[in-house]
Amino acid sequence: MEALAEAPGHAAALGATLTESGADFALLSTTADAVDLCLLDESGVETRYPMSADRGLWTARVPGVRAGQRYGYRVDGPWDPNRGLRHNPHKLLLDPYAKAIDGRLRWGPEMYAFDLTDPSKPDRADNRDKTFLSVVVDTAYDWGKETRPRTPFNRTVIYEAHVKGLTKLHPDVPVQHRGTYAGLAHPSVVAHLKRIGVTAVELLPVQQFVNDEPRDGRSNYWGYNPIGYFAPHNAYAAACGSREPVPATGRGPERRAAPCGGQVAEFKDMVKTLHEAGIEVFLDVVYNHSGEGGADGPNLCFRGIDNAAYYHLVPGDEANYEDYTGTHNTLNVGSPTVLRMVMDSLRYWVQEMHVDGFRFDLAPALARASERVDMLSTLLELMDSDPVLEGIKLIAEPWDLGPDGYQLGNFPPRWVEWNGRFRDVVRDFWRGKPGVVAELAKRLTGSADLYQDDGRQPSASVNFVTAHDGLTLRDLVSYNSKHNAANGQGDSDGESDNHSWNCGIEGPTQDPEITALRARQTRNLMISCVLAQGVPMLRHGDELGHTQEGNNNAYCQDNPISWIDWASADEDLIAFTSKLVRLRHDYPVFRRRTFFDGRPVAPAEGIRLPDILWLNADGTPRTENEWGESWSKSLACYLSGKAVRTRPNEPENDFLVVLNASSRSVLHRAPNEYFPAEWEVVLTSWDGPVPTRILAGSSYSVPGRTAWVLRSIAEPATS
């Protein structure tokens, strides 16, 4: 059915904008010959409104439209894949600016714009019954007295979490809220986050994503397959109810009678609740590629609207896509269309949804206006100067799969970066690899070699030992090899070198010695991560002892392999994590704003010790030559609490952090002379007895595979 729109809608905003009398719709396409706005009623009957064009901007104004209206676009134009043109008006397409998306994909040949038997020809089957639909949204929301926590980076502790996986099995969350934004905002979940001391949750992708074609029950669980950069993923919304379609009563497709749009308000409720608890919300965002795949993928949105404006096409072979991401396509951030969409999307999530930061997946792809990575790219400069994004945290995953894709340490000064070198050396040290103590010292002190020359602070380094991509913390100390058979790829997927150590037996064991060793190793890794200079990031479930049975690439496991098993939570490990993070919060010496300089803190006041000093087991300073000793697996670090600018009444205690990755006990001597006269052990991974007081100059035995944290009690007399 075709109808006429009123005068063209205004072009102030792309997407659907509610007005007093209806709604305005606007879409960009410089290659289309005609565009129909398609409205669908509750029974699925479609009404088409031809849109008007002005220099590639297509608009329509439709009276009577209200929030909840489902819609899409049909874009007509050339079909010439060899020139990068893939228009097909038989395919109903999503609005790139849709604020909410209804339904789910029902895979079939209709989802592809090309004929599966002859890809050079367009497919003429209508996909309306099988695809997503955009939803008109009223964005009005009462935020009340909500305020952003605005936690400084040096005080930030990140908790990487999956909305569904964190809450799907939580016994306190009502069944209808498990796996949803409402579940994440449940008081018991928030109380746990507060208990372990995290200041920010970093959510794996929540922008609407595509589930791959089903394969033996496996699906896209992590969500790195985006299709709607403004829309909260509808399957995570309790407000959407059942995501399964129901039989329609008219000539239209099978679809739920009530359109889903409640995910927007439910997401805002979650953010508001977390903010009230003092917890920031970061989003893991994927602006480097879309869920449409390569040349053999479906037409869902961007490809059918203006293929060459959205994607990097292979020069001279425009039927195919450049792949710097490993997902068969790469968004072209050098295109004005994509540049505008990314900036509009970021502003929307900040202004409308009140998020506090973004972690950018495969971030070097955002700096590829062409093949080359350019840290002075237009997009990065716009993000740095945009007033809406001022104060918003920007976190880079500083590598992609394209040429020169490893960019650790190279992002602009405002950015912080996932530090993969920290992850690898901490794992290597604690599994006993020789010759890594010098590298370890650099990473534990904030990676000044990577960031100081750019004028950045230690908080430029996001320190992590585990993340969603890889082994869990429990599995890291339980497996030497990946065990990914459940992924259905013959165990060929996932990283083969995990820098892991199973402590003597592969997988589960009842051996008490190995079980105890694994518990110590878990705590050693946590201590190294949380007390290092920089921003610590914990993976959800690690503090509960979650296992994925050795699977280090559970991207397709939307099942108990990935879901956190709260019923089997390790309460002792939760308590240890809480105490560890509290130690970081309480003592500014573990969250410095500036790098160490190694100079005496205040000689005029009789304080001759530097801000940091690395010590041998005998309490003497480690010399330059000793850093190269390949056999060394034990060292101690003195940290001066007086070298840190603190707020009033913050403690200035000195600390000794002792790390022994050797399998044998090492006799350490507390340093003498200018050092504190007495120490106490405040935290250790050792589960046996420890001395309550250690005097300067006295010796104490540090068992193998343990970390100790000592706090000063009494100060020496100054001279």
PyMOL commands that set and color helices and strands:
alter all, ss='L'
color gray80, all
select helices_A, chain A and resi 81-83+109-111+153-155+163-167+175-177+181-184+187-196+234-236+238-240+263-276+302-310+336-351+363-367+378-385+387-389+420-430+437-444+448-454+458-460+473-476+485-487+512-531+542-544+554-556+566-568+571-586+588-590+603-605+625-628+641-643
alter helices_A, ss='H'
color red, helices_A
select strands_A, chain A and resi 15-18+22-28+34-40+46-50+52-54+57-63+70-76+79-80+85-86+100-102+114-115+118-122+133-135+158-161+200-203+207-209+226-232+280-285+313-314+317-321+357-360+393-396+416-418+461-464+535-539+600-602+607-610+612-615+634-639+655-660+666-669+678-684+694-695+699-702+706-714
alter strands_A, ss='S'
color yellow, strands_A
deselect
rebuild
show_as cartoon
